[in-house]
Amino acid sequence: MFTAAAESLLHQAREIQDEELQGFCSRIIKLLREDLGPAAVDALQRLFLIVWATKYPRRLDKTCVDLLQATLCLPTCPEQLQVLCAAILREMSPSDSLTLSCDRAPNTRQMSLVASVLLAQGDRRQEVRSVGQRIFTVLESRQPEGPSLRHLLPVLSKVVGLAPGTLQEDQTDLLSKRLVDWLRHASVQQGLPHSGGFFSTPRARQPGPITEVDGAVASDFFTVLSTGQHFTEDQWLNVQAFSMLRAWLLHKSPEGPSTLDTDDKSELEGSTLSVLSAASTATRLLPPRERLREAAFEYCQRLIEQSNRRALRKGDADLQKACLVEAILILDVLCRQDPSFLYRTLSCLKALHTRLGTDPGSERAVLPLAQFFLNHGEAAAVGSEAIYQHLLTRLPSEHFHNPMLAFEVIRFCRDNLPLFDLHLLGILKSSFPNLFKFLAWNSPPLTSEFVGLLPALVDAGTAVEMLHTLLDLPCLTAALHLQLRSSSSPSERPLWDASLRTPSCLEAFRDPQCQGLFQHLLRTKASGSAERLTLLHQLLQPMASCARVAQCAKAVPALLQAFFSAVIQFADRALTTQLALLLLERSDSLYQVPQYEARVHRVLSSQFLALCQRNPSLVVELARELLEFVGSVSNIHSRAGVFTSVVWAIGEYLSVTCDRRCTVEQINKFFEALEALLFEVTQSRPSADQPRCPPQVVTVLMTTLTKLASRSQDLIPRVSLFLSKMRTLAQGPASSSTHSEEDAEAIRIRATELLNLLKMPSVAQFVFTPSAEVCHPRYHRDTNTSLPLALRMVSRLVEKESSLLPG
């Protein structure tokens, strides 16, 4: 974050001890008393670094603090020293040793510095109220040639935000009147240049008129988008008034105009007379609140007109975009407070949206425009689908690499979900592949936002496609990388660009035979699942080492958890079956990003069990697919976590208790398949082609075989013999080549426990296949019927039997 030199300075500042600091304060005291020159500036800069760089408050000598306050209020003190004194005092806040007061400040500039220190105290002594009252005193007594208010308006805006209830009605009316004057009656002539200098003469050229951003002479009143070489005092106040206008309007009437009740408002919205009356509200006879709204409306209309001009300088063009956004937000506030403005605003904003569709640099204005129509579209009875399509289709496709815009679009969707009707919600859900482009490119900061948005995006119709999209999210990141780089020349790409090192990726991206795959990956609307995933993963494999792809891969597990948490709430039997099959299929078809497969398998394995718990008959319905899955030894090594969950689910849910369609033949088929599999993995030695089987898989296989045998008791002799061999094998020297001593001991203990249970088949069936009533609290509280009682009984009988055996 900091350079090495800056880090060194910070380290030195933090290491200064209290004794050194007190000595340094003594030197500052001497400088402030004798010489307010460059040496004092340098010393105060060092003191500010010391008090700013530490987490805990630094204790300064009281004499030093008093001198800092005195210097801050000294009329002849250089401005740089005053700013440093105020900054140091703010860093020490809150402090009990401050004696500052706005009354001691000789001018408005110093009053603003003193106020900033007082506001940093936290209103422990009603500092906020006292600052506000002092500023309004200056505001009330100001004469045409009196002190400048430029420095006080930012402080006043801060006071309004911190303690809005401290202002009286006459004070709010006074500020509203002043804001109207500053907004509408600023000079349209440029200010005079600073006088002085050897060559200045009384016959200097008179200032010219204010101009527009395109260089034309301004034909209307001054606004923040007016340009000139020098500005007058009232022009600066105009700019500051606009900067605090929205906050002041919300402070004045957060819920709406007090002069209109609900019935009046509804009549006003649908009445032609309201339009006529609204057109004549610009009169001096209106109360200050309504006058300010009218002035704000005219000001915003003027800004929208000025934003259509072609700026000569880039800085002015950026200012145009920012002011356009603020103007739309203010119009939204005005229409919420007084619906009579709505009809005067609609035509202007409709034309604005048409213009924004062709302006490549004003995408930020689409968001407040969409918010406006979302708030007022129903009242105005106007269609706004084109705006939402622009927001959800063009912005993600064309500006996915803009992190600020990405965050604002996702926050817009999250915050306005309660306002979306069924039609708009349908547009949002069908646009999820497009919104995921924001996530794929900006995954670290947007992951938590999407976790909150996912439940609103997924439904029964999009669940399967969304799961595919989430699993292929790193592929989407790689494809967006290629899309962005394919549109620029090689000389414009940075040296760290992964596509420079892998030109084959760009060639594949441009290959007509592969365009179908990439077009589906970069689609803007939900359109079903893709085929040939293996080919897609192979084409994008060189991009797997890209840092952005790796970041995206880390976010996928959290998104999968959020997805399944939402789906599990509404999934029916058909969707649950479809998702379970998809989990098995996609667990072996993932983009090979380092550690990505292992992270995703952990989520998929836990979610497969959750699906089975929701629909216990899933194992019977998918018997053929599950038999095929567990019949392959390669699945153990390529996706051990998923394989373990599947085997556990077979043992837990393959019973008549879970599904009456379950037959003895099905149980026997699964038993034989799992028995053969366990025999193969335990009898074969590890090799390069066939690594050793994890002990967790071995123990789950043994447990599942025992569960199946307890439900088909003809199998008990077979599994008992097999478990005896497993126990012997785990104790033998051959096990050291396949498992560690700790793993072999775990296998031996599990085999012994299962053998003991099988010695009493009825108890084994009760333990392994409990009835639904076992979930009742009685089975956990009543010592005569609890499951632990059955286990203790078996343990005692087995121990008694073993003690009677010879030798």
C-alpha positions in Angstrom: 0.0 0.0 0.0 2.8 2.4 0.9 6.3 2.8 -0.7 9.3 1.5 1.2 10.2 5.1 2.2 6.7 5.8 3.5 6.7 2.5 5.4 10.0 3.5 7.0 8.6 6.9 8.1 5.5 5.3 9.6 7.6 2.8 11.5 9.8 5.5 12.9 6.7 7.5 14.0 5.2 4.5 15.7 8.4 3.7 17.6 8.8 7.1 19.2 8.5 6.8 23.0 6.6 9.1 25.3 9.9 10.7 26.6 11.0 11.5 23.0 7.6 12.9 22.2 7.6 15.2 25.2 11.0 16.5 24.2 9.7 17.1 20.7 6.7 18.9 22.0 9.0 21.2 24.0 10.7 22.2 20.7 7.4 22.8 19.0 6.3 25.0 22.0 9.4 27.1 21.5 8.9 27.4 17.7 5.2 28.4 18.1 6.1 31.1 20.6 9.1 32.6 18.6 8.9 31.8 14.9 5.9 30.8 12.8 8.1 30.0 9.8 9.1 27.0 7.8 10.7 25.3 10.8 7.4 25.4 12.6 5.6 23.9 9.6 8.2 21.1 9.4 7.8 20.3 13.1 4.0 20.3 13.0 4.1 18.0 10.0 6.2 15.6 11.9 4.0 15.8 15.0 0.9 15.1 12.8 2.6 12.0 11.4 3.3 10.8 14.9 -0.2 11.2 16.3 -1.8 9.9 13.1 0.3 6.8 12.7 -0.5 5.1 16.0 -3.8 3.3 16.9 -3.8 4.6 20.5 -4.1 8.3 21.3 -0.8 10.1 22.0 -0.6 12.3 25.2 0.7 15.7 24.4 1.9 18.3 26.9 -1.0 20.6 27.9 1.1 23.7 27.1 1.6 22.3 23.6 -2.2 21.7 23.2 -3.0 25.2 24.4 -0.5 26.7 21.9 -2.0 24.6 19.1 -5.4 26.1 19.9 -4.1 29.6 20.2 -2.2 29.3 16.9 -5.3 28.0 15.2 -7.3 31.1 16.2 -4.4 33.6 15.6 -5.5 36.1 12.9 -1.9 36.6 11.5 -1.0 32.9 11.4 -0.2 31.4 8.0 -2.9 29.2 6.6 -0.7 26.2 6.3 0.1 26.3 10.1 -3.6 26.6 10.9 -4.5 23.6 8.8 -1.8 21.5 10.5 -2.9 22.6 14.0 -6.5 21.7 13.2 -5.4 18.3 11.8 -3.4 17.5 15.0 -6.2 18.5 17.3 -8.7 16.4 15.3 -6.4 13.3 15.6 -6.4 13.8 19.4 -10.2 13.9 19.6 -12.0 13.3 21.8 -10.1 15.3 24.4 -11.0 17.0 27.7 -8.3 19.7 27.4 -9.8 21.5 24.4 -11.1 25.1 25.0 -11.9 26.0 21.4 -15.0 27.9 20.5 -16.2 29.2 17.1 -16.7 32.6 18.7 -13.0 33.0 19.0 -12.4 32.5 15.2 -11.6 35.9 13.5 -12.9 34.9 10.1 -15.0 32.2 8.4 -12.0 30.2 7.1 -10.6 29.8 10.6 -14.1 29.2 11.9 -14.4 26.2 9.6 -11.2 24.7 10.9 -12.2 25.3 14.5 -15.6 23.7 13.7 -13.9 20.6 12.2 -12.1 20.1 15.5 -15.2 20.5 17.6 -17.3 18.2 15.4 -14.6 15.5 15.9 -15.3 15.6 19.6 -18.4 13.5 19.2 -20.9 15.9 20.7 -20.0 15.2 24.3 -20.7 18.8 25.2 -23.3 19.6 22.5 -20.5 20.8 20.2 -22.6 20.0 17.1 -25.4 22.3 18.2 -23.1 25.1 19.2 -21.3 25.0 15.8 -24.6 25.0 14.0 -26.0 27.9 15.9 -22.8 29.9 15.4 -22.9 29.3 11.6 -26.6 30.4 11.4 -25.7 33.5 13.4 -23.2 34.4 10.6 -25.7 33.5 8.0 -28.4 35.7 9.4 -26.1 38.8 10.0 -24.2 38.6 6.7 -24.2 41.8 4.7 -23.5 42.0 0.9 -19.8 42.8 1.7 -19.6 40.6 4.8 -17.6 37.5 5.5 -17.5 34.7 2.9 -19.7 31.7 3.6 -17.7 29.5 1.2 -15.8 27.8 4.1 -18.9 27.4 6.3 -21.3 25.6 3.9 -19.4 22.2 4.1 -19.4 22.4 7.9 -23.1 23.3 7.9 -23.8 20.2 5.7 -21.9 18.1 8.2 -24.0 19.6 11.1 -27.2 18.8 9.3 -26.1 15.2 8.8 -24.9 14.7 12.4 -27.8 16.4 14.3 -30.7 17.3 12.0 -33.0 17.9 15.0 -31.0 20.9 16.3 -32.2 23.3 13.6 -35.2 25.5 14.2 -37.9 26.2 11.7 -36.9 29.8 11.1 -33.3 28.6 10.5 -34.3 26.0 8.0 -36.4 28.5 6.1 -33.5 30.9 6.1 -31.1 28.4 4.6 -33.7 27.4 2.0 -34.0 31.0 0.9 -30.3 31.4 0.7 -29.9 28.2 -1.3 -32.5 29.4 -3.8 -30.6 32.7 -4.2 -27.3 30.9 -4.7 -28.7 28.3 -7.1 -30.6 30.7 -9.3 -29.0 34.1 -9.1 -25.3 33.6 -9.3 -23.4 36.0 -11.6 -23.1 35.0 -15.3 -19.9 37.0 -15.6 -16.5 35.6 -14.8 -14.6 36.7 -11.7 -11.7 39.2 -11.6 -8.2 37.7 -11.5 -6.2 38.2 -8.3 -4.9 41.7 -8.3 -1.3 42.6 -7.4 2.0 42.1 -9.1 4.4 44.5 -10.8 2.6 44.7 -14.2 -1.0 45.0 -12.9 -2.8 48.2 -14.1 -6.3 49.6 -13.6 -6.9 49.2 -17.3 -6.7 45.4 -17.2 -9.1 43.6 -19.5 -12.6 43.2 -18.0 -13.8 39.6 -17.3 -15.9 38.0 -20.0 -19.1 36.0 -19.7 -19.4 32.5 -18.3 -19.2 29.8 -21.0 -20.6 26.3 -21.5 -18.4 23.1 -21.5 -18.4 23.2 -25.3 -17.1 26.8 -25.4 -20.3 28.6 -26.2 -21.4 31.6 -24.2 -23.8 30.6 -21.5 -27.4 31.5 -22.4 -29.0 30.7 -19.1 -28.2 30.9 -15.4 -24.9 29.7 -13.8 -24.5 26.1 -12.7 -21.8 23.8 -11.6 -21.2 22.9 -15.3 -20.5 26.5 -16.3 -16.9 27.2 -17.1 -14.6 30.3 -16.9 -11.1 31.4 -16.0 -12.0 32.9 -12.6 -15.1 32.6 -10.4 -16.9 35.1 -8.2 -18.0 34.4 -4.6 -21.6 33.7 -5.4 -20.5 31.3 -8.2 -18.5 29.3 -5.6 -21.6 29.3 -3.3 -23.7 28.1 -6.2 -21.4 25.0 -6.6 -21.4 24.3 -2.9 -25.2 24.7 -2.7 -25.6 22.1 -5.3 -23.3 19.7 -3.5 -25.5 19.8 -0.4 -28.8 20.2 -2.1 -30.0 16.5 -2.1 -29.0 16.0 1.6 -30.9 19.2 2.5 -34.0 18.2 0.6 -34.1 14.9 2.4 -33.5 16.6 5.7 -36.3 19.0 5.0 -38.9 16.4 4.1 -37.8 12.8 4.2 -41.3 11.4 4.0 -42.9 13.9 1.6 -44.4 17.4 1.7 -46.2 18.3 4.9 -48.8 20.3 3.1 -50.2 17.3 1.2 -51.9 14.3 2.7 -52.2 11.0 1.0 -55.6 11.6 -0.6 -54.5 15.0 -2.0 -51.3 13.4 -3.4 -53.2 10.7 -5.2 -55.6 13.2 -6.7 -52.7 15.4 -7.7 -51.0 12.6 -9.5 -54.0 11.9 -11.8 -55.3 15.4 -12.3 -54.7 17.6 -15.3 -55.1 20.6 -13.0 -52.0 19.5 -11.1 -49.9 19.9 -14.2 -51.2 23.3 -14.8 -50.7 24.4 -11.2 -47.2 22.9 -11.1 -46.2 25.1 -14.0 -47.0 28.2 -12.1 -45.2 27.4 -8.8 -42.1 29.5 -9.6 -43.3 32.6 -7.6 -42.1 34.5 -4.7 -45.3 33.9 -2.8 -44.5 30.2 -2.2 -43.1 29.1 1.2 -39.3 28.7 1.3 -39.6 24.9 1.1 -41.6 24.9 -2.2 -39.4 27.7 -3.6 -36.3 25.6 -3.0 -37.9 22.6 -4.7 -38.8 24.6 -7.7 -35.3 26.1 -7.9 -33.8 22.6 -7.6 -36.0 21.3 -10.3 -35.0 24.1 -12.7 -31.4 23.6 -11.8 -31.5 19.9 -12.6 -33.3 20.5 -15.9 -30.5 22.9 -16.8 -27.8 20.4 -15.9 -29.5 17.7 -18.0 -29.5 20.1 -20.9 -25.8 21.0 -20.3 -24.8 17.3 -20.1 -25.8 17.0 -23.7 -23.1 19.3 -24.9 -19.7 18.0 -26.1 -17.1 19.0 -23.6 -13.7 20.3 -24.8 -11.8 18.9 -21.8 -11.8 15.5 -20.3 -12.2 16.9 -16.8 -15.4 18.7 -17.9 -16.7 15.5 -19.5 -16.2 13.5 -16.3 -17.9 16.3 -14.4 -20.9 16.2 -16.8 -21.4 12.5 -16.0 -21.2 13.0 -12.3 -23.6 16.0 -12.3 -26.0 14.1 -14.5 -26.2 11.3 -11.9 -26.7 13.7 -9.1 -29.4 15.6 -11.1 -31.4 12.5 -11.6 -31.2 11.6 -8.0 -32.4 15.0 -6.9 -35.3 14.8 -9.4 -36.2 11.4 -7.8 -36.3 13.1 -4.4 -38.4 16.0 -5.7 -41.0 13.6 -7.3 -41.2 11.6 -4.1 -41.8 14.7 -2.0 -44.2 16.4 -4.5 -45.8 14.3 -7.2 -46.6 17.5 -9.2 -43.0 17.4 -10.5 -43.5 13.9 -11.9 -45.3 14.9 -15.1 -42.8 17.7 -15.8 -39.9 15.2 -15.4 -41.0 12.2 -17.4 -40.6 13.5 -20.9 -37.1 14.9 -20.0 -35.9 11.6 -18.6 -37.4 9.5 -21.4 -35.5 11.6 -23.9 -32.4 11.3 -21.7 -32.6 7.5 -21.8 -32.7 7.5 -25.6 -29.6 9.7 -25.5 -27.8 7.4 -23.0 -28.3 4.5 -25.3 -25.9 6.0 -27.8 -23.5 7.7 -25.4 -20.7 5.2 -24.5 -19.5 7.1 -21.5 -22.6 7.7 -19.5 -23.4 4.2 -18.2 -23.3 5.3 -14.6 -26.4 7.5 -15.3 -28.5 4.4 -16.2 -28.7 3.3 -12.6 -30.3 6.4 -11.1 -32.6 6.5 -14.2 -33.7 3.0 -13.6 -34.2 3.8 -9.9 -36.4 6.8 -10.8 -38.7 4.7 -13.1 -38.8 1.9 -10.5 -40.0 4.4 -7.9 -42.4 6.3 -10.1 -43.2 4.2 -13.2 -46.4 2.8 -11.7 -47.7 6.2 -10.6 -46.9 7.7 -14.0 -48.3 4.7 -15.9 -45.3 4.5 -18.2 -43.4 1.5 -19.5 -39.8 1.3 -18.5 -38.8 -2.2 -19.7 -36.3 -0.7 -22.1 -34.4 0.9 -19.3 -34.2 -2.4 -17.3 -33.1 -4.3 -20.4 -30.4 -1.7 -20.9 -29.3 -2.1 -17.2 -29.3 -5.9 -17.1 -28.2 -6.7 -20.7 -25.9 -4.1 -22.1 -24.1 -2.9 -18.9 -22.9 -6.4 -17.8 -21.9 -7.4 -21.3 -20.0 -4.2 -22.2 -18.7 -3.0 -18.8 -18.1 -6.1 -16.7 -14.5 -4.9 -16.1 -15.7 -1.7 -14.3 -15.6 -2.7 -10.6 -17.6 0.4 -9.4 -20.4 -0.1 -11.9 -20.5 -3.8 -11.1 -21.0 -3.2 -7.4 -23.6 -0.5 -8.0 -25.7 -2.7 -10.4 -25.7 -5.6 -8.0 -26.5 -3.4 -5.0 -29.4 -1.9 -7.1 -30.8 -5.4 -7.7 -30.4 -6.4 -4.1 -31.8 -3.2 -2.6 -34.8 -3.0 -4.9 -36.0 -6.7 -4.8 -39.1 -5.7 -2.8 -40.1 -3.2 -5.5 -39.7 -5.6 -8.5 -43.0 -6.9 -9.9 -43.3 -10.4 -11.4 -42.4 -9.2 -14.9 -39.3 -7.3 -13.8 -38.4 -10.2 -11.5 -38.6 -12.5 -14.6 -36.3 -10.2 -16.5 -33.8 -10.3 -13.6 -33.9 -14.1 -13.3 -33.5 -14.7 -17.1 -30.5 -12.2 -17.1 -28.5 -14.2 -14.5 -25.8 -15.4 -17.0 -25.2 -11.7 -17.8 -25.0 -10.7 -14.1 -22.6 -13.5 -13.5 -20.1 -11.7 -15.7 -19.7 -9.0 -13.0 -19.1 -11.8 -10.5 -16.6 -13.7 -12.7 -14.5 -10.6 -13.3 -14.9 -9.0 -9.8 -15.3 -12.1 -7.6 -13.5 -11.0 -4.4 -15.5 -7.9 -3.7 -18.8 -9.1 -5.1 -19.0 -12.6 -3.6 -20.9 -11.6 -0.5 -23.3 -9.4 -2.6 -24.1 -12.4 -4.9 -24.6 -14.7 -1.9 -27.4 -12.4 -0.9 -28.8 -12.0 -4.4 -28.7 -15.7 -5.5 -32.0 -16.7 -3.7 -33.9 -14.1 -5.8 -32.3 -15.3 -9.1 -32.9 -19.0 -8.8 -36.1 -20.9 -9.3 -37.2 -24.3 -10.6 -36.8 -23.2 -14.2 -33.2 -21.8 -13.9 -31.7 -24.0 -11.1 -30.1 -26.6 -13.4 -28.6 -24.0 -15.8 -27.4 -21.8 -12.9 -25.6 -24.8 -11.3 -23.8 -25.4 -14.6 -22.9 -21.7 -14.7 -21.6 -21.6 -11.2 -19.4 -24.7 -11.7 -18.1 -23.1 -15.0 -17.6 -19.6 -13.5 -13.8 -19.8 -13.8 -14.3 -20.7 -17.4 -16.4 -17.5 -17.8 -13.6 -15.5 -16.3 -11.1 -16.9 -18.8 -13.5 -16.3 -21.7 -14.1 -12.7 -20.6 -10.3 -12.2 -20.4 -10.1 -13.4 -24.0 -13.0 -11.3 -25.1 -11.4 -8.2 -23.6 -8.0 -8.9 -25.1 -9.3 -9.9 -28.5 -10.7 -6.4 -29.0 -7.3 -4.7 -28.5 -4.1 -4.9 -30.5 -1.2 -6.9 -29.0 0.9 -3.8 -28.4 -1.9 -2.4 -26.1 -1.9 -5.5 -23.8 0.2 -5.5 -20.6 3.1 -7.9 -20.4 1.4 -9.9 -17.6 -1.6 -10.7 -19.8 -1.9 -14.5 -19.8 -3.3 -14.5 -23.3 0.1 -13.2 -24.6 1.8 -16.3 -23.3 -1.0 -18.6 -24.6 -1.8 -17.4 -28.2 -3.7 -20.7 -28.8 -6.5 -19.5 -26.5 -7.1 -16.4 -28.6 -6.9 -18.4 -31.7 -9.5 -20.8 -30.3 -11.7 -17.9 -29.2 -11.7 -16.6 -32.8 -12.1 -20.0 -34.4 -15.6 -20.3 -36.1 -15.8 -23.9 -35.0 -15.5 -23.0 -31.4 -17.6 -19.9 -31.5 -20.7 -21.8 -30.4 -19.1 -22.8 -27.2 -17.9 -19.3 -26.3 -21.1 -17.7 -27.4 -23.0 -19.9 -25.0 -20.5 -19.1 -22.2 -20.9 -15.4 -22.9 -24.7 -15.4 -23.4 -26.8 -12.6 -22.0 -30.0 -14.6 -21.3 -30.7 -18.0 -19.8 -30.9 -20.5 -22.6 -30.2 -24.0 -21.3 -27.1 -26.0 -20.6 -24.1 -26.4 -22.8 -22.6 -29.5 -24.4 -19.0 -30.4 -25.1 -17.7 -29.1 -21.7 -14.6 -31.3 -22.0 -13.6 -29.5 -25.2 -14.2 -26.1 -23.6 -12.1 -26.9 -20.6 -9.3 -28.1 -22.8 -9.4 -24.9 -24.9 -9.3 -22.7 -21.8 -6.7 -24.8 -19.9 -3.8 -22.5 -20.6 -5.7 -19.7 -18.9 -6.1 -21.7 -15.6 -3.0 -20.1 -14.2 -4.4 -16.5 -14.7 -4.6 -14.8 -11.3 -8.2 -13.5 -11.9 -9.3 -17.1 -12.8 -7.8 -18.4 -9.6 -9.6 -15.7 -7.6 -12.9 -16.6 -9.2 -12.3 -20.3 -8.4 -11.9 -19.5 -4.7 -15.4 -17.8 -4.6 -17.3 -20.7 -6.2 -17.7 -22.9 -3.1 -19.4 -20.1 -1.1 -21.7 -19.4 -4.0 -22.6 -23.1 -4.4 -23.5 -23.2 -0.7 -25.8 -20.2 -1.1 -27.3 -21.8 -4.3 -28.2 -25.1 -2.6 -29.5 -23.4 0.5 -31.9 -21.5 -1.7 -32.9 -24.4 -4.0 -33.5 -26.8 -1.1 -36.4 -24.5 0.0 -38.5 -25.1 -3.1 -37.1 -28.1 -4.9 -39.7 -30.8 -5.7 -38.9 -34.5 -6.3 -38.2 -34.1 -10.0 -35.8 -31.1 -9.5 -34.0 -32.9 -6.6 -33.4 -36.0 -8.8 -32.2 -33.8 -11.6 -29.8 -31.9 -9.4 -28.5 -35.1 -7.8 -27.7 -36.6 -11.2 -26.0 -33.3 -12.2 -23.8 -33.4 -9.1 -22.5 -36.9 -10.0 -22.0 -35.9 -13.7 -20.2 -32.6 -13.1 -18.1 -33.8 -10.2 -15.9 -35.4 -12.9 -16.1 -32.5 -15.4 -14.6 -29.4 -13.8 -12.2 -26.8 -15.0 -8.7 -27.8 -13.8 -7.7 -24.8 -11.8 -5.3 -25.6 -8.9 -7.2 -26.7 -5.8 -10.5 -25.9 -7.4 -11.7 -29.5 -7.8 -11.0 -30.4 -4.2 -12.9 -27.4 -2.9 -15.9 -28.0 -5.1 -16.0 -31.7 -4.3 -16.3 -30.9 -0.6 -19.4 -28.8 -1.3 -20.9 -31.3 -3.8 -20.5 -34.2 -1.4 -22.3 -32.4 1.4 -25.0 -31.2 -0.8 -25.6 -34.6 -2.3 -26.4 -35.8 1.2 -28.7 -32.8 1.8 -30.6 -33.7 -1.4 -31.0 -37.3 -0.2 -32.1 -36.2 3.2 -34.8 -34.0 1.6 -35.9 -36.9 -0.7 -34.9 -40.2 0.9 -36.3 -42.2 -2.1 -33.7 -40.7 -4.3 -31.4 -43.7 -3.9 -34.0 -46.1 -5.1 -35.0 -43.9 -8.0 -31.4 -43.5 -9.1 -30.4 -47.1 -8.4 -29.0 -47.7 -11.9 -27.0 -44.6 -12.0 -25.6 -45.1 -8.5 -24.7 -48.7 -9.2 -22.8 -47.5 -12.3 -21.1 -44.7 -10.2 -19.9 -47.0 -7.3 -18.9 -49.8 -9.7 -15.8 -47.8 -10.9 -12.6 -47.9 -8.9 -11.4 -44.7 -10.6 -14.1 -42.7 -9.0 -12.5 -43.4 -5.6 -9.3 -41.7 -6.6 -10.6 -38.9 -8.8 -13.5 -37.8 -6.5 -13.1 -39.5 -3.1 -15.3 -37.0 -1.2 -18.2 -37.4 -3.6 -17.8 -41.2 -3.7 -17.8 -41.4 0.1 -21.0 -39.4 0.3 -22.7 -41.6 -2.3 -21.7 -44.8 -0.5 -22.9 -43.4 2.8 -26.3 -42.4 1.2 -26.7 -45.9 -0.2 -26.3 -47.4 3.3 -28.5 -44.8 4.9 -31.4 -44.6 2.5 -31.6 -48.0 0.6 -34.3 -49.5 2.8 -38.0 -50.1 2.8 -38.3 -47.5 5.6 -37.3 -44.8 3.1 -39.0 -46.1 0.0 -41.4 -49.0 -0.2 -40.2 -49.8 -3.7 -36.9 -51.0 -2.3 -36.5 -54.7 -2.9 -34.2 -57.4 -1.6 -32.8 -57.8 -5.1 -31.8 -54.1 -5.1 -30.1 -54.5 -1.8 -28.2 -57.6 -3.0 -27.1 -55.9 -6.2 -25.6 -52.9 -4.3 -24.1 -55.3 -1.7 -22.3 -57.3 -4.4 -21.1 -54.2 -6.2 -19.7 -52.7 -3.0 -18.3 -55.9 -1.7 -16.4 -56.5 -5.0 -15.2 -52.9 -4.9 -14.0 -53.1 -1.3 -12.2 -56.4 -2.0 -10.4 -54.8 -5.0 -9.2 -51.7 -3.2 -8.0 -53.6 -0.1 -6.3 -56.6 -1.8 -4.4 -54.6 -4.5 -1.2 -52.9 -3.8 -0.9 -49.1 -4.5 0.7 -48.1 -7.7 1.1 -45.1 -10.0 -2.0 -46.0 -11.9 -4.0 -46.9 -8.7 -3.1 -44.9 -5.6 -3.9 -46.3 -2.1 -7.5 -46.1 -1.1 -8.2 -43.5 1.6 -9.1 -45.1 5.0 -12.4 -43.0 5.2 -13.6 -44.8 2.0 -12.7 -48.2 3.4 -14.6 -47.6 6.7 -17.7 -46.1 4.9 -17.7 -49.1 2.6 -17.6 -51.5 5.5 -20.3 -49.7 7.3 -22.6 -49.6 4.3 -22.1 -53.3 3.7 -23.1 -54.0 7.3 -26.2 -51.8 7.0 -27.3 -53.6 3.8 -26.7 -57.0 5.5 -28.8 -56.0 8.5 -31.7 -55.4 6.0 -31.2 -58.7 4.1 -30.0 -61.1 6.8 -28.9 -63.8 4.4 -26.0 -61.5 3.7 -24.8 -61.4 7.4 -22.5 -64.4 7.1 -20.8 -63.0 4.1 -20.2 -59.6 5.6 -19.1 -61.1 8.9 -16.5 -63.2 7.2 -15.4 -60.2 5.2 -15.1 -58.0 8.3 -13.1 -60.6 10.1 -10.7 -60.6 7.2 -10.5 -56.8 7.2 -9.8 -56.9 10.9 -7.0 -59.4 10.4 -5.6 -57.6 7.5 -5.5 -54.3 9.4 -3.5 -56.0 12.2 -1.1 -57.8 9.8 2.2 -56.4 8.6 0.9 -56.1 5.0 -1.2 -53.1 6.0 1.8 -51.0 6.6 2.4 -50.7 2.9 -1.0 -49.3 2.2 -2.0 -47.4 5.4 -0.4 -45.7 8.2 -0.5 -47.2 11.7 -3.2 -44.8 12.8 -5.3 -45.5 9.7 -5.0 -49.2 10.1 -6.0 -49.0 13.7 -9.1 -47.0 12.7 -10.1 -49.7 10.1 -9.5 -52.4 12.7 -11.7 -50.7 15.3 -14.5 -50.1 12.9 -14.5 -53.7 11.7 -14.6 -54.9 15.3 -17.6 -52.6 16.1 -19.5 -53.8 13.1 -18.8 -57.4 13.9 -20.1 -57.0 17.4 -23.3 -55.4 16.2 -23.9 -58.2 13.6 -23.8 -60.8 16.4 -27.3 -59.6 17.4 -29.1 -59.0 14.0 -32.3 -57.5 15.6 -30.3 -55.0 17.5 -28.1 -54.3 14.4 -31.3 -53.6 12.4 -32.5 -51.2 15.1 -29.2 -49.3 15.2 -28.6 -49.2 11.4 -32.3 -48.7 10.2 -34.1 -46.8 13.0 -37.7 -46.0 12.6 -39.0 -42.5 12.1 -40.0 -42.3 15.7 -36.3 -42.4 16.7 -36.1 -38.7 15.9 -38.6 -38.0 18.7 -37.1 -36.5 21.8 -38.3 -39.5 23.9 -35.7 -41.7 22.3 -33.0 -39.4 23.6 -34.4 -38.7 27.1 -36.0 -42.0 28.2 -33.2 -44.3 29.4 -35.4 -47.4 28.8 -35.9 -46.8 25.1 -32.9 -44.9 24.0 -30.4 -45.9 21.3 -27.5 -45.7 23.7 -29.2 -48.3 25.9 -29.3 -50.7 23.0 -25.6 -50.1 22.2 -24.6 -50.6 25.9 -26.6 -53.9 26.0 -24.8 -55.2 22.9 -21.4 -54.2 24.3 -22.1 -56.1 27.6 -23.3 -59.2 25.9 -20.4 -59.3 23.5 -17.9 -58.7 26.4 -19.6 -61.5 28.4 -19.4 -63.9 25.5 -15.8 -63.1 24.8 -14.9 -63.7 28.4 -16.3 -67.2 28.3 -14.2 -68.2 25.3 -11.2 -70.4 26.1 -7.7 -68.9 26.0 
